[in-house]
Amino acid sequence: FVSTTGFEQWLLVTDRVYRQSSTATDNRTDVTITYGTETFVNNPRVVDMATTHSETFVMVDSTAPTSAADPLPPYENTWTFTVSYTASDGGGLGLGNITLYYKRNGSGWTLFATQPAGNFGFFAFTAPGDGTYEFATVATDRAGNVESGPGGGGGANDTWTIVDTVRPGSHVNPLPTYRTTGSFLVTWAPDSGVTDIQRYEITYNNGGGWIVWLASTTQTSGTFTAPTNGLYQFRSRATDYAGNVELPPAGNDTWTIVDTEPPFTSTRPLPRWQTSPSFLVQWQRESDDVATYRIQVRDNGGAWTDWTITTVAITSGTYTGAQDGHRYEFRSIGTDYAGNVQTPSPTNQSWTIVDLSPPDSRVAGLPQYETSAFFAITWGPVSGTTDIVSYTVEVSDNAGGWTQVPGAVGTTATSASFFGTDGHRYAFRSLAVDRAGNVEPAPGGNDTWTILDLTRPSVVTGSPRGAGTNLTPSITVTFSEPMDRTSAEQAFSITPDMNGVFTWRSDSRVMTFTPARDLLAGTDYFVSIDSSARDVAGNSMSGPYTFPFATAAGSPVGGLGDWIWIIGILIAAVLGGSLLFLFMRQRGAVKPAPAATGRPAEESVIDDVFLLYNDGLLIKHETRRLKPDVDSDILSGMLTAVQAFVKDSFRSEDAELNEMTFGQMHILLGRGKWLILAAIIGGDNVDSFTNQIKRCIEDMETHQWDQLESWNGDMVIAKVLGPYVKKLIRGEYRQVPA
């Protein structure tokens, strides 16, 4: 029997042999024990098996025991850990003690501890520090055999481990402050000097707490995809081969802002108009991450060009060099801190028009004189000016300072009424403001001026006067103020009529009439200036002015006709109050005139008509005579007599028509509400003219009542009434209107 271990609990050996017999035969058993190279005390030996008993074999123990420290993990992360072992004394007397030796970082062996040995066991090892530790055990058996090993000063280790109690360090590498894409590369690495990292845990925080991105990775980079824009923090936590886990930092290893949105900036609205070639442009942001502004300008619809690039702190600038009439557009292109660039606006964000030209306006020219206290002034733009929005009209009174005209300050109106004071000179000018706000510079002088003249002119004196005037006098009329020469000459008349030449003093106040021929000797002349005479301002005289004079007597001469003696008698009668040969009667109904005896009847015609206002003022004289130099002289002499006769004849309210008769000459007078008409009729039968005169007066007063009622002596009315008088002379009032 061969035992495989040497430890057998029993061996069955029999010495009885039964061979077809129940009688035992005692056998002899020889036992030889062989155990490796070991020897036994008695070997071989005879074992008597006559009885049952134990038989002991004593081996001679000369073999050293064996032992070995069990394998350790490559790393231990604590200084105290167990080093287990296994030991065996084989078939020897058994294990005695076991000693643990260690070597640190390649140094010599150091005995750690000795303890009773077993077939297996462990040591509670405490390392003096981190490092690489090698372990070996040396066993001793009870026979005193000692295992070879470190105790002998040499030998290899049974096992080893690295004691590493230091946590590893790692970090996520710095990221740029901004990322403009949602996905970007993140890298991480061990801290300087750290070489034993086994794996990393990468976490991120976007404001809601730390989230594991990569739970256990041996990689040192990865592409991170941000779910949204915002601030992202990153940190790394490493685990080394010893199992040490890095403590996470209190904050982050690095961070970045994910910003994929471009910023928005804009230029602020500008006034529509600029009145300077330099003006302020402002811009603004609506995003809080704007880093720079790029302001572009476009001139009159041209290409966009960069004007200025500024930091976020600068939000305005002065644009210079603008040209008159140009339209300038502006836009802002922002760049944020992430580098996102704003998409340029396809159109402008603000614009303005440069208007450097002040407006030009003018008060329309006024006449040199105004004759009403209220007079109109008008103003407007000078040709080529189209952008005026308001006017302010100023006035200078008698060369005084400029003051604003009430009601014409900052107005859009282009006319106003101005109230002035008689005799004052008023100068006017207009100052305009255009739509851009440009103010017209005040001119050095005025736009126009006028003199307010409300005073009617009058005759101060006339000469000659009285009797004994020579036959070649100069008839002089002195006026109260400068006159319109033409109107004064037209208002001048002399009776008997006489043509001549007018001359004036330089100040237009003294008019001199020089007759073209000698006056009649011994003749009374009447000079009249009617109210149509106007001063230089256009004011007419308030009434006519007349004065008489008489020429010196001379030798009688003929040539004035047969009427001259009648005029003398008539004038004498009027002046002296004696009618003598004047027959005057108030006419009632028209009666047939008695037939003349001794000669044929002569056809009656109207030779002259005197039209007077009801106060005796002559309005119009109309004649059909062909020789005015003779006939007019004669008839004009009657004017004073007729006027006196009118005043005397119409003292009673019921008097409507009167008649004066001188042989074949008849003077018929008719009166209306405002007018008196004296017709000088030649011929025999004058009764038919009575109704004609009435119709003429009624026609004038019916159609021109408004002018007659308020007539102030202005002789312009003579032109209005002249056609009616001519109709009477032509006999057009013979028929009663249908």
Stockholm file with secondary structure:
# STOCKHOLM 1.0

chainA/1-738         FVSTTGFEQWLLVTDRVYRQSSTATDNRTDVTITYGTETFVNNPRVVDMATTHSETFVMVDSTAPTSAADPLPPYENTWTFTVSYTASDGGGLGLGNITLYYKRNGSGWTLFATQPAGNFGFFAFTAPGDGTYEFATVATDRAGNVESGPGGGGGANDTWTIVDTVRPGSHVNPLPTYRTTGSFLVTWAPDSGVTDIQRYEITYNNGGGWIVWLASTTQTSGTFTAPTNGLYQFRSRATDYAGNVELPPAGNDTWTIVDTEPPFTSTRPLPRWQTSPSFLVQWQRESDDVATYRIQVRDNGGAWTDWTITTVAITSGTYTGAQDGHRYEFRSIGTDYAGNVQTPSPTNQSWTIVDLSPPDSRVAGLPQYETSAFFAITWGPVSGTTDIVSYTVEVSDNAGGWTQVPGAVGTTATSASFFGTDGHRYAFRSLAVDRAGNVEPAPGGNDTWTILDLTRPSVVTGSPRGAGTNLTPSITVTFSEPMDRTSAEQAFSITPDMNGVFTWRSDSRVMTFTPARDLLAGTDYFVSIDSSARDVAGNSMSGPYTFPFATAAGSPVGGLGDWIWIIGILIAAVLGGSLLFLFMRQRGAVKPAPAATGRPAEESVIDDVFLLYNDGLLIKHETRRLKPDVDSDILSGMLTAVQAFVKDSFRSEDAELNEMTFGQMHILLGRGKWLILAAIIGGDNVDSFTNQIKRCIEDMETHQWDQLESWNGDMVIAKVLGPYVKKLIRGEYRQVPA
#=GR chainA/1-738 SS CCCSSSCCSCCCCCCBCCSSSSSCCBCCEEECCCBTTBEESSCSEEECCSSCCCCCCCEECCCCCEEEECCCCSEESSSEEEEEEEEECTTSSCEEEEEEEEEETTCCCEEEEEEECCSEEEEEEECSSSEEEEEEEEEEETTCCBCCSGGGTCCCCSEEEEECCSCCCEEECCCCSEESSSEEEEEEEECTTCCCEEEEEEEEESSSCEEEEEEEECCSEEEEECSSSEEEEEEEEEEETTCCBCCCCSSCSEEEEECCSCCCEEECCCCSEECSSSEEEEEEESSTTEEEEEEEEEETTCCCEEEEEEETTCCEEEECCCCTTCEEEEEEEEEETTCCBCCCCSSCSEEEEECCSCCCEEECCCCSEECSSEEEEEEEECTTCCCEEEEEEEEEETTCCEEECTTCSSBSCSEEEEECCTTCEEEEEEEEEETTCCBCCCCSSCSEEEEECCCCCCEEEEECCEEEECSSCCEEEEESSCBCHHHHHHHEEEESCCCEEEEECTTSCEEEEEESSCCCTTCEEEEEECTTCBBTTCCBCSSCEEEEEEECCCCCCCCSCTTHHHHHHHHHHHHHCCCTTCEEEECCSCCCCCCCSSSCCCCCEEEEEEEEETTSCEEEEEECCSCHHHHHHHHHTHHHHHHHHHHHHTCSTTCCEEEEEETTEEEEEEECSSEEEEEEEESSCCTTHHHHHHHHHHHHHHHSHHHHHTCCSCTTHHHHHHHHHHHHHTTTTSSCCC
#=GC SS_cons         CCCSSSCCSCCCCCCBCCSSSSSCCBCCEEECCCBTTBEESSCSEEECCSSCCCCCCCEECCCCCEEEECCCCSEESSSEEEEEEEEECTTSSCEEEEEEEEEETTCCCEEEEEEECCSEEEEEEECSSSEEEEEEEEEEETTCCBCCSGGGTCCCCSEEEEECCSCCCEEECCCCSEESSSEEEEEEEECTTCCCEEEEEEEEESSSCEEEEEEEECCSEEEEECSSSEEEEEEEEEEETTCCBCCCCSSCSEEEEECCSCCCEEECCCCSEECSSSEEEEEEESSTTEEEEEEEEEETTCCCEEEEEEETTCCEEEECCCCTTCEEEEEEEEEETTCCBCCCCSSCSEEEEECCSCCCEEECCCCSEECSSEEEEEEEECTTCCCEEEEEEEEEETTCCEEECTTCSSBSCSEEEEECCTTCEEEEEEEEEETTCCBCCCCSSCSEEEEECCCCCCEEEEECCEEEECSSCCEEEEESSCBCHHHHHHHEEEESCCCEEEEECTTSCEEEEEESSCCCTTCEEEEEECTTCBBTTCCBCSSCEEEEEEECCCCCCCCSCTTHHHHHHHHHHHHHCCCTTCEEEECCSCCCCCCCSSSCCCCCEEEEEEEEETTSCEEEEEECCSCHHHHHHHHHTHHHHHHHHHHHHTCSTTCCEEEEEETTEEEEEEECSSEEEEEEEESSCCTTHHHHHHHHHHHHHHHSHHHHHTCCSCTTHHHHHHHHHHHHHTTTTSSCCC
//
